[in-house]
Amino acid sequence: MAFGDALRALAMKVVVTRARDQAGPLVERLEALGHEVVSCPLIEIEPVDGGDPLDVGAYDWVVVTSPNGAELLLERARGPLPRVAAIGPGTADALRRRGVEPDLVPAVSTQEGLLADFPPTPGRVLVAAAEDARRLLVDELAADFVSLYRTRLLAPALPDGDLVVLASSSAARALAALGVDVPAVSIGPQTTRTAEAVGVRIVAEAKTHDLDGLVAAVEEACSSRS
């Protein structure tokens, strides 16, 4: 079999569920690998608190847990920016695109991973995250919390596909609510746990919780099917 024929034989129809304004880079990467890709957002990001200025000058650390949180924090931050911790390489990259180099990116891209790598006496900490974010960091660090956005679950008619890509726990919950049985790829352990808890079938999990990791996980799922 010629290389091109082999590539086509491994190609899949992949449904990307990221919010509309975030789906483009993943769609392009998967299409470049020969997959047929359909964008079907299962979530929508909605800023909260009217985007009022956020005074960060009194804190020693600010923690952001997602690319959405990083973007919205920097839009609203006023005063000297303290040291910044980012959970996940995608979140770190979102900061860098805005000219901020994170001071800490934990080796394990979870709240537990950040706690393991955080300094023992961090001082005053602000956690800036989604409205429904887990409060583990807030509780363990005695941190203040600010809600930057909420995630709305959408309920579209899901296109037929061989595989669904899930980049958040919210997307996993939205997929489960549609009542369809389709294998899925997860961006990381927290999304996998949520997905499996609500009955979504995860066939591959990204080893790095970013765009590269998602693409590699899709290729893993594709190879295991062949």
HUKABEL-V711015 format. One line per field, one symbol per residue. ss: DSSP state (H for helix, E for strand, L for the rest). burial: b if it has 16 or more other ideal C-beta (glycine too) atoms within 10 Angstrom, else e. Layout:
BEGIN
ss: ???
burial: ???
END
This chain:
BEGIN
ss: LLHHHHHHHHLLEEEELLLHHHLHHHHHHHHHLLLEEEELLLEEEEELHHHLLEELLLLLEEEELLHHHHHHHHHHEELLLLEEEELLHHHHHHHHHLLLLLLEELLLLLHHHHHHHLLLLLLLEEEEEELLLLLHHHHHHLLEEEEEEEEEELLLLLLLLLEEEELLHHHHHHHHHHLLLLLEEELLHHHHHHHHHLLLLEEEELLLLLHHHHHHHHHHHHHHHL
burial: eeeeeeeeeeebebbbbbbeebbeebbebbeebebebbbbbbbebeeeeeeeebebeebebbbbbbbbbbbbbbebbeeeebbbbbbbbbbbbbbeeeebebebbbebbbbebbeeebeeebeebbbbbbeebbeebbeebebebbbbbebeebeeebeebbbbbbbbbbbbbbbbebeeebbbbbbbbbbbebbeeeebebbbbbebbbbebbbbbbbbbbeeee
END
